[in-house]
């Protein structure tokens, strides 16, 4: 099992930017199911972006073109750069590891992002 810890959330005005970090222990090397998820108030948790490796990145349609996912295996850290934030981006953001065929087996505790207009 991998321990995950998110950081970087906060309160930001619409149109602003934030970068989230997900620190992993012991390692993310070789893990291709890394991803960011979010849960808005009263809604189900949803996938925001996945990064199987540096050459492959997938985004939810609602964030494509605004968010950038990246990873640094030497630092065992994954990032989510969020630009042009909108009120609908508000929620708790989690990093998770998806393992076939089990689904997401490792979760962080989440970091809150609140966007106000």
Residue, then its C-alpha position, 0 to 999 in steps of 0.5 A: x500500500x502507498x501512503x498519499x498526502x495532498x497539499x496546496x488547497x485553499x481559497x481562491x478567486x474565480x480566474x485564479x490559479x492553484x497548484x496541488x501536490x500529492x506526496x507518496x510513500x514509499x514510491x510512485x515509481x512504476x505506478x501507472x494508476x495515479x490520478x486526481x479526483x474531486x468531490x464537490x459538496x453533495x456530489x459523488x467523487x469524480x475523476x479529474x485527471x490521470x497520469x499513467x506516465x509522463x507521456x500519457x495524461x487524461x483529463x475530464x472534459x470539464x478541466x481540459x485546457x485549464x488543468x495540468x497533471x504531472x509527476x516527478x518520480x524522483x520526488x515521489x510526488x504528483x501535481x495538479x496545476x489548476x488555472x482559470x479556476x471556476x466556482x464549479x471547481x470547488x471541492x475536496x481534491x484527492x489523489x488516488x491509485x487505481x489498480x486493475x481490476x480493483x478500482x482505487x485502492x489507495x486514497x489520500x485524505x484530501x485538500x479543500x479547494x474553494x473558488x469564490x466569485 
